[in-house]
Every structure is written in C-alpha cells, then in structure tokens.
Amino acid sequence: MMHSNNHSSFHSKITWVGSLIATGIVFGDLGTSPLYTLNAVFHGKIITEAVALGSLSAIFWTLTLLTTIKYIILTLRADNKGEGGIFSLYSLIRKFFHKNLVIIAMIGGAFMIADGIITPPISVSSAVEGLRAVSPTLNTVPIVIIILILLFLLQQFGTDKIGKIFGPVMVVWFTFIGIVGLIAIGQNWTVFKAVNPYYAYNMLVNVPGGFWFLGGIFLCATGAEALYSDMGHVGRNNIRVSWMYIKVMLVLCYAGQTAWLLNHQGETIGQLSPFFHIIPDSIFWLAIGLATLATVIASQALITGVFTLINEAMQLNIWPKHRVQYPSILKGQLYIPTINWLLAASCIGMVLYFKESTKMEAAFGLSVNLTMLVSTCLLFFYLITKRVSLGIIALVTIPFLLIESSFLIANLQKIKEGGWVILVIGAALFLLMYIWHSGKKIKFAFTQFIKLESILPKLQQLSNDEAIDKYATNLVYLTSSPVQDKVEAQIIHSIFNNGIPKRADTYWVIHINILDEPFHQTYKAKTILKNDLYYIEINLGFKEEPRVGYYFKQIVNELIEAKEVIYTASHEKKYQENNTGDFKFIILESFLSYENNLPYWKNFILTTYYNLKKLNVKKSEAYEIDHNVIITEMYPLLISPFKQNILKKI
C-alpha cells in the first residue's frame, strides 16, 4: 500500500509525461466545452453586443472562480491516499460526522453517473454536427450512435494502449482551438474588454432575461468535477501545471467565437455552433476530425470515471456488487461489463430521444451543477475536519454556494426542455444507492454473531459421533466476521439445526479480505480446535483473482505438511486418492421471511434490496469456487415477527 509520504511525493512531482497524460485524461470534458457552450447561449436568439461580451466575461470568471480557485487550488488538496472524487472525499470525512452524510455523497455520486450518461452523447453530437456546414440536412444520429457503440466496445480491452495517444491528441486539440481563436480575435480585438467583470454583471442585471443565460454559460465549467475524480491517476501538480496552458487556450477559443458574434450582431448563429463559424474553410475537415477525436477522448475519461465511481460505491456498500475486470495493470484502469453496457444503452437512448446536442444542454448542465453543489458541501465538512476557522470556511464556501446556486436556478428553468430527464435518472440512481445501503444496514443490524468457544465441546462431539452419517470430510463456510473468535449465528444453525447435523472431520471458517494494493497474496490460519475447527483469513490485492477454492486446497495441504492438521484414517480414506478427503463449501444466503410484520417503508426497502440482490454477482462466482463443491442454503431474515390474528380452535 502506498504510504502518505509516497502520496505527497506523487502529487508534488511534476513531469512532462504526467502533464501530458493529465491533458489527455483529465481535461477532455472541459476541453470540448467550446464546441457547445456559446451555441447553448445563442441558439435561436438574435446576437447582441451586451450578451456577446457578457457571456465571454461570465465564461472567463466562471473558469477562474469555479475551475481554477475551487477545483485546481482548493479541492485538489482534499485527496484520500492520492485519490479524488465525491466518494473519496466522503470516505475521508465520514467518521467525523453523522452517518446521514452518506445521503449527500449518494446525491453527488448519482448525478456524477448521470453526467457519464449525458457527456458522451452531447460531446460526440456537437462534433459530428459540424458536418452540417457541408450538408445542412444531414441526420447525424446514426453517425453518433456508431461512434458510441465502438467506444463502448473498446472498453473491455482497456485503454492502456490507446490511452497513450490521448495526451498528444488533446495537446494538439488545445493548441488548435487556441490558434483558431487567436486568428478570429484578429477580426475584433475589443473582445478583451470582457475580462472586466462589469460586462457579466451588466448582462445578468440589465439585459431582459439576462440571468437565464447562465444555464448555457455554465457548460464551460462541465468537466471540473471529473478533473477532481481523475486526480489519483496523474497527480495534483501535473493537473495544475497543465491547466495553466489549457485555460489560456480555452479563453482564446471563447474570445475568438465572441469576436465572430460581435461582427454578426442582429443575426442568428443558424444551425452551426459559433465554434464552426470561426474555422477557416481550408482546415474544416481537419477541425471535424480533431473535434470528433477530442470528444471521444472526453467521453472515454467520463466512462473510466464512472467505472471508478461505481467501484468505490461497491466498496462503501452503497451499490450492488458486480464482477470487476482489470484489463491493464493500472489501478485506475478497470472494466465493469454490466455497467459498460448499461451506460452504452443509456447513452444511445439519450441520442435517440434528444437527437441534437442543443436539446441535450439542459440535461447536461443540471447533472454537473448538482454534483458541484454536493462537492462544495463535502468540502465544507472537509475543512471542518482540518480545523480551519469557521470565518475562513465561510469565506471559501459561501461564494461557491452562491455562484453554483445561481447556475442551478438558471438551469432549473430548463426542466421542461429536457432537464427533467436527468433529474429522473439521477433520482433513480440515488434511490438505488439509498435502498442498497439501507437494506444492507438493516440486514447487518439483525445478523447475530456467536462466540466460537461456546460451541466447541458440541462441535467436537458431533465430529466424532459415528452414529451420524458423515456430511463431508471438510466443511467450509465463508464468514463476514473479521475476528477469529466469532461467526454468524446462521453458520452454527446450519451445522447443528438445519436438518440432520452436518458431521465433518474438519470445519473451516474463511474470511476474505480485499486490500487497497494491487498485488498481494497472503493468509493467516488460526487453529481454534486442533483437527476440528480452523479460522482462515485470506488477504488478496484488489487486482488478484479471488480463486478461493484453489487457495483453500493449497492452505489445507500446507497445514497438513506442518502437522497443524492431522487426518486420521477413516473408512472412506482407503478409497480416496488424495490425503485431504472431499470439500463442501456452504454458501448462506438470506431471504425476507413472510412472517415479518414491517412498516410499509421498511418493507419496501427490504423487498427492493432483495430484488436488487438478483443483480449481484453470486458469491460462488465472486470467489471462483467450482459449482460441484458448493451447496447454497437459504435462511429467512426475520426482523419483526407477525403476532396478530391468533387462530381459535373450534
């Protein structure tokens, strides 16, 4: 495991390669915003000087206040063992505050996943729609869907190889948009007046309906939240160094588009985004190709971000367990097949429903806006844990809350235009997390643990009682108990009370411990009762395949060699070809008993939780135990027994 000093050196190190990777992975979403931000502001509206300069001014100050100060300077300091993002930040502070803080983290996580559903469609659509300069009636939907399907097909191979070209491509993209912007500024140098915040103020206060333009302007900051989530892959200072160059290029591109707008006052932008209006005809096809590549890279970063987020949510027990694959040796590189195809279907659904990037903007802004508000709230709690004075905390967080709330009010106005879609998706994802978390909590609260020493004499007696048919030579149970002197009461019930008592030569209790480091394979074996009962803890790195069946046989053979386990010659041993006998793994699964008399809400949570468990990967698959040695036993979860309506004998 990386120690804190390693983390700080990783984050303080600045390298060319690190900065290049940061440019590719971290800034894709922010870097493609110039394709659609001013398009969202001016689509279908008459161009005026007050709105053109006001928009540029608002964009400049949004990038300065939200992206640079909130994220680049402040939030990147809040790292959890080098990792960033909503759930990492929550993990960092949860032990200091009320357990309901998890609800705020769930809201942020839900809308961050929703962001991963809307970013690929809007990014790719905004690039492909540039083709309308050549063919105004072109239906871009099939092209966008083909690109998205290819993108999701690629995920299973890992992006380690193609990820190496992301950085150089994005450097070319940022340089390209900066130069194109600079050439366009040559048509009207007055755009630099917009650095004065007065122009933003003038638009918001004096232009009729000017405040509502914030909904479109906010799109320039989308990607700032993803930037924080990706910190663990590239290091804090590499992000900060890259941003200095990137911000200049972005501002030049927005300024170039504004210069074009100022030269076309009284007109509308038509079907093309202002971005494509400033592209010289001679490099039009180059621009389309580069924009499409950049949007695919932006989408890739978001998809990777969603995989990481879901994986963190699974570790925090707020999302059902899925099979996670590691296509490359980087920790950040993981692939969750179920989530990949759910994301793919959702993204294609978005394209089919909205059809054009301008119609997706309302949904896009809302998802990012709500995630940002959550991260500001969590940042507030983080600063409290760092014992920062309340005056400074207020000075830091209140301005961000005011800015983000203003953006939210402007974005909420777009609910009818499609914003409702993302609110429904975000609410559904939140409900899923809330139900999974609450169901697990209720179930754990009613799980009884029993001290092993209390059953040792009875267990030894059963093991030696030849009047009872032998169930197995080795009987193995998986336990969630991390302590070696206790197990679930259900395991004891399974041995003694579930039908005929299960007689075995040796009983084994196994606890699987997944570590934060990638490659680790160790175990501890504790003899509770020699030749009768053993507690095994298997410690595995997060990238190791949990081949519990295979490891268990190895452990048993090593204990036999060390004479920790001595198998006596029983009748069946004469015929068996190995010296360990047979194995039976008992997997215990609960179900909700009909004998519960639960209040409606609790009943709804538990019923839904057990339905969600069907999406869960089976324990036998999760731990790679062969089906022929597994027996699954179901037991009822009884929380509140039904006591009314006693039948009367007649």
Protein Blocks (a to p, Z undefined) as FASTA:
>chain_A
ZZfklmmmmmmpccfklmmmmmmmmmmmmmmmmmmmmmmmmgopacdfklmmmmmmmmmm
mmmmmmmmmmmmmmmmmcgehiacjklmmmmmmmmmcfklmmmmmmmmmmmmmmmmmmmm
mmmmmmmmmmmmmmmmbcfklmmmmmmmmmmmmmmnopklmmmmmmmmmmmmmmmmmmmm
mmmmmmomklmmmmpmklmmmmmmmmghklmmmmmmmmmmgojlmmmmmmmmnojklmmm
mmmmmmmmmmmmmmmmmmmmmmmghiaebjbdfklmmpcfklmmmmmmmmmmmmmmmmmm
mmmmmmmmmmmmmmnopaccdddddfbfbfklccdfklmmmmmmmmmmmmmmnopaklmm
mmmmmmmmmmmmmmmmmmmmmmmmnopafklmmmmmmmmmmmmmmmmmmmmmmmmnommm
mmmmmmmmmmmmmmmmmmmmmmmmmpccddfklmmmmmmmmmmmmkbccfbfbdcdddfb
fbfkbccfklmmmmmmnojadddfbdcdddddddfbfbdcddddddfbghkaccdddddd
fkbccdfklmmmmmmmmmmmnomaccdddfklmmpcbfnbpaddddddddddfkbccdfk
lmmmmmmmmmmmmmpccfklmnopafklcccddddddfbdcfehiacdZZ
